[in-house]
């Protein structure tokens, strides 16, 4: 796909001024030149043209907000003056896999005061003696060359440190304009607190009411049971009294007959004694 067509697809019905990042990797540049990118991309911050068949950057437009430019795996060998003129705020430049042979071809980059990271992997210039020392001397504004600083300490963010710095700066700026009452609270340890919805609380209250009703019903059952036991015991007691009265009545005639017999026996004894006299 040619570069112009790819640019149209990447816009996705947006105006060029709304685009902050544009990736055109592996598209084909006509005659090795940049096409379809104009100064209308005024807010563009990242542009990637990896393996696009470029031989020149002479047609790059003026992009004051561009910070990161990816030009690796092309065939560029010179002409970096235009970058210093039109991309004045560039901080990251990747020229890996291009045709740079001499350090002198990199001298125009001295005019990029914001340049912090430069990559020249797989360029012939990296085979020169004292290559790293010479580049750091030529470009004193550099922090990282091929991912390492002057003391051979590796970059922690692989050349993406500017994003972190920007986030921190935005956070500090936000805190500065916010009043203490508007400032976000400090980070606190996360404590899991069970959340009870209104429906669950209503169900819980209904269960409590049902439990109370069950307890009252059980107490009523116990009271009625005691009353029934009392009535049963009372009935039994009355029955026992009736039986005792009947027993007394049954035993009364027998006692009367015994008294009668005893009296008759006494009369017989008196008659016998009179005859004897």
C-alpha positions in Angstrom: 0.0 0.0 0.0 1.4 3.4 -0.9 1.9 6.0 1.8 -0.8 8.4 0.8 -3.5 5.8 0.9 -2.2 4.5 4.2 -2.4 8.1 5.7 -6.0 8.4 4.6 -6.9 5.1 6.2 -5.2 6.0 9.5 -7.1 9.3 9.7 -10.4 7.3 10.2 -12.6 10.3 9.4 -10.6 12.5 11.8 -9.1 15.9 10.9 -5.3 15.9 10.7 -5.1 18.3 13.6 -6.9 15.7 15.9 -4.2 13.0 15.3 -1.4 12.6 17.9 0.1 9.4 16.8 0.5 8.1 13.2 1.8 4.7 12.3 2.7 4.1 8.7 5.0 1.1 9.0 5.6 -1.2 6.0 3.9 1.1 3.5 5.6 2.1 0.3 7.0 5.6 -0.3 7.0 6.7 -3.9 10.5 7.6 -5.0 11.7 7.1 -1.5 10.1 10.3 -0.2 7.6 11.1 2.5 4.1 11.6 1.1 0.6 12.5 2.5 1.9 14.1 5.7 1.6 17.9 5.9 1.9 20.6 8.5 -1.9 20.2 9.1 -0.9 17.4 11.5 -0.1 20.2 14.0 -0.7 18.1 17.1 1.2 15.0 16.0 3.6 13.8 18.7 4.6 10.3 17.4 5.3 9.3 13.8 6.4 5.9 12.8 7.7 5.2 9.3 9.5 1.8 9.8 10.4 -0.1 6.7 8.7 2.4 4.3 11.4 2.4 1.6 12.6 5.9 2.4 15.8 7.2 1.0 15.3 10.9 2.1 13.5 12.9 4.8 13.6 16.1 2.8 9.8 16.3 2.5 9.1 16.0 6.2 6.7 18.9 7.1 7.1 21.3 10.0 5.7 19.5 13.1 6.4 21.6 16.2 4.9 19.1 18.7 6.5 15.9 17.3 8.6 14.2 20.0 9.2 10.7 18.7 10.2 9.8 15.1 10.8 6.2 14.0 12.7 5.8 10.8 14.4 2.4 11.2 14.9 -0.1 8.4 15.0 2.4 5.6 17.8 3.5 3.3 18.5 7.0 4.5 22.2 8.0 4.5 22.2 11.8 4.9 20.0 15.0 4.8 19.3 15.2 8.6 19.5 19.0 8.5 15.8 19.2 7.7 15.0 17.4 10.9 16.8 20.0 12.9 14.9 22.8 11.1 11.4 21.3 11.2 11.2 19.1 14.2 12.6 21.4 16.9 11.1 19.5 19.9 12.2 16.0 18.9 13.3 14.0 21.9 13.6 10.4 20.4 15.0 9.5 17.0 15.4 6.0 15.7 17.7 5.6 12.7 18.5 1.9 13.1 19.1 -0.1 10.0 19.9 2.8 7.7 22.9 3.7 5.7 24.9 6.1 7.9 28.6 5.5 7.6 30.3 8.6 9.0 29.8 10.5 12.2 29.9 13.7 10.3 26.5 12.8 8.7 25.0 13.1 12.2 26.3 16.5 13.0 23.0 18.3 12.1 21.4 16.6 15.1 23.4 19.0 17.3 20.7 21.5 16.5 18.0 19.4 18.3 18.4 20.6 21.9 15.6 18.3 23.2 17.1 15.1 21.8 17.5 12.6 24.6 17.6 9.2 22.8 19.2 8.2 19.5 19.3 4.7 18.1 21.8 3.7 15.3 21.7 -0.1 15.6 22.8 -1.9 12.4 24.2 1.2 10.8 27.8 1.1 9.6 28.8 4.0 11.7 28.5 1.8 14.8 31.5 -0.2 13.6 33.9 2.8 14.0 36.4 2.9 16.7 35.3 4.9 19.8 31.8 5.2 18.2 30.0 5.7 21.5 32.5 8.2 22.9 32.4 10.2 19.7 28.6 10.4 19.5 28.3 11.5 23.1 30.9 14.1 22.5 29.2 15.3 19.3 25.7 15.3 20.9 26.1 16.3 24.6 22.4 16.7 25.0 21.9 12.9 24.5 21.0 10.7 27.5 20.8 7.4 25.7 22.6 6.0 22.7 21.3 2.7 21.4 19.4 2.2 24.7 22.4 2.9 27.1 23.7 6.0 28.7 27.3 7.2 28.8 28.0 4.8 31.7 26.6 1.9 29.9 23.5 1.8 32.1 20.4 0.5 30.2 17.4 2.7 29.8 14.6 1.6 32.2 11.8 2.5 29.8 13.3 1.6 26.4 13.1 5.2 25.2 9.6 5.8 26.5 10.5 7.7 29.6 9.0 10.9 28.3 5.5 9.5 28.7 6.1 8.8 32.4 7.6 12.3 32.9 4.6 13.9 31.2 2.2 11.9 33.4 4.0 13.0 36.5 4.1 16.7 35.4 0.4 16.6 34.6 -0.3 15.1 38.1 1.8 17.8 39.8 0.1 20.6 37.7 -3.3 19.2 38.7 -2.4 19.1 42.4 -1.2 22.7 42.2 -4.4 24.1 40.8 -6.7 22.0 43.1 -7.7 23.3 46.5 -7.1 21.0 49.5 -10.7 20.1 49.7 -10.7 19.0 46.0 -7.4 17.2 46.1 -7.8 13.4 45.9 -7.4 11.5 49.2 -4.1 9.7 49.9 -3.9 6.1 48.9 -5.2 3.8 51.6 -5.0 0.1 52.0 -7.8 -1.7 50.5 -10.3 -3.2 53.0 -13.0 -5.5 51.8 -16.3 -4.4 53.3 -19.4 -6.5 52.7 -22.1 -4.6 51.0 -25.7 -5.4 51.8 -28.3 -4.3 49.3 -31.7 -2.9 50.2 -33.4 -6.1 49.1 -31.1 -8.2 51.3 -31.7 -6.0 54.3 -35.4 -6.3 53.8 -35.2 -10.1 53.6 -33.1 -10.1 56.7 -35.7 -8.0 58.6 -38.5 -10.3 57.4 -36.5 -13.4 58.6 -36.1 -11.7 62.0 -39.8 -11.0 62.2 -40.7 -14.6 61.3 -38.3 -15.9 63.9 -40.0 -13.7 66.6 -43.4 -14.9 65.5 -42.2 -18.6 65.7 -40.9 -18.0 69.3 -44.2 -16.4 70.4 -46.2 -19.3 68.8 -44.0 -21.8 70.6 -44.6 -20.0 74.0 -48.4 -20.0 73.3 -48.2 -23.7 72.5 -46.4 -24.3 75.8 -49.0 -22.3 77.8 -51.9 -24.2 76.2 -50.2 -27.5 76.8 -49.8 -26.6 80.5 -53.5 -25.7 80.7 -54.5 -29.0 79.1 -52.2 -30.9 81.5 -53.8 -29.1 84.4 -57.3 -29.9 83.1 -56.3 -33.5 82.6 -54.8 -33.7 86.1 -57.9 -32.1 87.6 -60.1 -34.6 85.9 -58.0 -37.4 87.1 -58.1 -36.1 90.7 -61.9 -35.7 90.6 -62.2 -39.3 89.3 -60.0 -40.5 92.2 -62.1 -38.7 94.7 -65.3 -40.2 93.2 -63.8 -43.7 93.4 -62.8 -43.2 97.0 -66.4 -42.0 97.9 -67.8 -45.1 96.1 -65.4 -47.3 98.1 -66.6 -45.6 101.3 -70.2 -46.2 100.3 -69.6 -49.8 99.4 -67.9 -50.4 102.8 -70.6 -48.7 104.9 -73.3 -51.6 104.6 -70.7 -54.1 105.5 -69.8 -52.2 108.6 -73.5 -52.0 109.5 -74.1 -55.7 109.1 -71.0 -56.4 111.3 -72.4 -54.1 114.1 -75.8 -55.9 113.8 -74.1 -59.3 114.2 -72.1 -58.1 117.1 -75.3 -56.9 118.8 -77.0 -60.2 118.2 -74.0 -62.1 119.6 -74.2 -60.0 122.8 -77.9 -60.8 123.2 -77.2 -64.5 122.8 -74.5 -64.3 125.5 -77.0 -62.6 127.9 -79.6 -65.3 127.4 -77.1 -68.0 128.1 -76.0 -66.4 131.3 -79.6 -66.0 132.5 -80.4 -69.7 132.0 -77.4 -70.7 133.9 -78.5 -68.7 136.9 
